[in-house]
């Protein structure tokens, strides 16, 4: 609930700020920091740690993830 793993088109440097917008929840933006990035099989993958999740964000994440 505190973050997510996602595919990327390139390696992302750790501690890079990032924003995630889910199309299922218009207007809701999740902000966080890249904690790790690497290559898994043929694609790049990164792990994002969310910052300052509100109760509303947690409820939305529970339905989306």
C-alpha positions as CSV (number, residue, x, y, z in Angstrom):
1,X,0.0,0.0,0.0
2,X,3.0,2.3,0.4
3,X,4.2,2.1,-3.2
4,X,4.2,0.3,-6.5
5,X,6.3,-1.4,-9.1
6,X,5.9,-0.3,-12.7
7,X,7.5,-0.7,-16.2
8,X,9.5,2.2,-17.6
9,X,11.1,3.0,-20.9
10,X,14.5,3.7,-19.3
11,X,16.3,3.3,-16.0
12,X,15.2,5.9,-13.4
13,X,17.8,7.2,-10.9
14,X,17.0,6.4,-7.3
15,X,15.5,9.3,-5.3
16,X,14.0,10.8,-8.5
17,X,10.6,12.5,-7.7
18,X,7.7,11.0,-9.6
19,X,4.0,11.4,-10.0
20,X,1.5,8.7,-10.9
21,X,-2.0,9.4,-12.3
22,X,-4.4,6.5,-12.7
23,X,-7.0,7.0,-15.5
24,X,-9.6,5.2,-13.3
25,X,-9.3,8.0,-10.7
26,X,-9.3,11.3,-12.7
27,X,-7.8,14.2,-10.8
28,X,-6.0,12.0,-8.2
29,X,-2.3,12.2,-8.3
30,X,0.1,10.1,-6.2
31,X,3.5,11.6,-5.5
32,X,6.5,9.6,-4.5
33,X,10.2,8.9,-5.0
34,X,11.9,6.2,-7.1
35,X,13.5,3.8,-4.6
36,X,15.0,1.4,-7.2
37,X,15.2,0.8,-10.9
38,X,16.6,-2.0,-12.9
39,X,16.1,-4.4,-15.9
40,X,13.9,-7.4,-15.5
41,X,14.0,-9.7,-18.5
42,X,13.6,-7.4,-21.5
43,X,12.0,-4.3,-19.8
44,X,13.0,-1.7,-17.3
45,X,11.2,-1.7,-14.0
46,X,11.1,0.8,-11.1
47,X,9.9,0.8,-7.5
48,X,8.1,3.9,-6.3
49,X,7.5,4.8,-2.7
50,X,4.5,7.0,-2.2
51,X,4.8,10.2,-0.1
52,X,2.1,11.6,2.3
53,X,-0.8,9.3,1.3
54,X,-4.1,10.7,2.5
55,X,-7.0,8.5,3.7
56,X,-8.7,9.2,0.3
57,X,-5.5,8.1,-1.6
58,X,-5.3,4.8,0.5
59,X,-9.0,4.0,-0.3
60,X,-8.4,4.6,-4.0
61,X,-5.3,2.5,-4.0
62,X,-7.2,-0.3,-2.2
63,X,-9.6,-0.5,-5.1
64,X,-7.1,-0.1,-7.9
65,X,-4.2,-2.3,-6.9
